[in-house]
Amino acid sequence: GRSIVAHSGILLSKVLYIKHNEKKFVVVDAGMNDMLRPSLYRSWHQIVPLRLTQGGAEAADVVGPLCETADTLGEERILPGLRRGDLLALLCAGAYGSVLSSNYTMRLRPAEVIVDGDRFEIFRPRETVEDLA
């Protein structure tokens, strides 16, 4: 079942900012609480931008907003020039995203949306603070 379900899901994330230290970091609004598998098992999931650009591709670590060293979605990914607000898709998340998600550090789980062609339905709405009570 996992091999069928995994490819049916993606995790969409928005670029919050780009950080340069010894290496380049793309900080996104999704974190290890939304998709634990890359942090826990160092599993590789393809990460692709939703906006295609020409040239300027370079290696970067895609990381979440949590103040945790392990909050990593992908290391050394070759990505085009990204800007704040760009959307990234972490692929092959269907078997791992929702079932491994948590409210770690009081983060709210994202909405789950089912897409069928040009139709979509919100399967589970984004959590609210009241849902945590």
Stockholm file with secondary structure:
# STOCKHOLM 1.0

chainA/1-133         GRSIVAHSGILLSKVLYIKHNEKKFVVVDAGMNDMLRPSLYRSWHQIVPLRLTQGGAEAADVVGPLCETADTLGEERILPGLRRGDLLALLCAGAYGSVLSSNYTMRLRPAEVIVDGDRFEIFRPRETVEDLA
#=GR chainA/1-133 SS CHHHHHTTCCEEEEEEEEEESSSEEEEESCCTTTCCHHHHHCCCCCEEESSCCCSCCEEEEEECSSSCTTCEEEEEEEECCCCTTCEEEECSCTTTHHHHCCCGGGCCCCCEEEEETTEEEEEECCCCGGGGC
#=GC SS_cons         CHHHHHTTCCEEEEEEEEEESSSEEEEESCCTTTCCHHHHHCCCCCEEESSCCCSCCEEEEEECSSSCTTCEEEEEEEECCCCTTCEEEECSCTTTHHHHCCCGGGCCCCCEEEEETTEEEEEECCCCGGGGC
//
